[in-house]
Structure formats: structure tokens, C-alpha cells
């Protein structure tokens, strides 16, 4: 059964149209996302959905996983800027080392390098 978007979601969509360039928003899928926990997300009107479309950063662990929240908090207390590749950063190197180690377990015949980016 398809839910009709509530007034909060409809209001947000109208505000969005005024100030944001629409890229991938589907007018036939008027869903707003306010918060997430585990595999669920809630819209501005309190409707609960199973998150079947998020792909960046949380695909394997769900929203607001306690260990991730703790790690983000710990890092934010030290440095919040996205340093990129212009300077060396210990946390970035450690994350890349861990990813390369994990990848090498499945694909051991080569050395692995990590490329961090935002899209």
C-alpha cells in the first residue's frame, strides 16, 4: 500500500523546489527522510520505512550504528575537516591500511591501494 505524503513532507518538497537544483528526485516518490536507525528511516511526518535505497556509508551497518557513532564522535573531538590528499593524516592512513588488509584476504595476489573520494 502506498502512503500519501504528509503535510510536512509536502512542505519540504515545495521548499526544495525553490532553492535546490533537482537532480535525481522522482516526483512519483515523494518521500522525505528525517532520521534513521538500523535498517529503518522515518519521514518528517513520522512514517516508518525500510531503507532499501541508501548506498553511501551505511549500506552494510545500518543508520546510527553505536560503534560508528562512537568512532565519529571520537574523531570529531580531534578533527572535523575533510583533509583530502593535500596533507598527510594518520586516521586516513589507518583506515586505508585496514581496508587494504580486509581486501587482501579475499584477493591475496596483489597489493592494494585505497582511493578515498566523495561523490
Buried (B, 14 or more C-beta within 10 A) or exposed (E): EEEEBBEBBBBBBEEEEEEEEEEEEEEEEBBBBBEBEEBEBBBBBEBEBEBEEBEEEBEEEBBEBEEBEEEEEEEEEEEEEEEEEEEEBEEBEEEBEEBEEEBEEEEEEEEBEEEEEEE
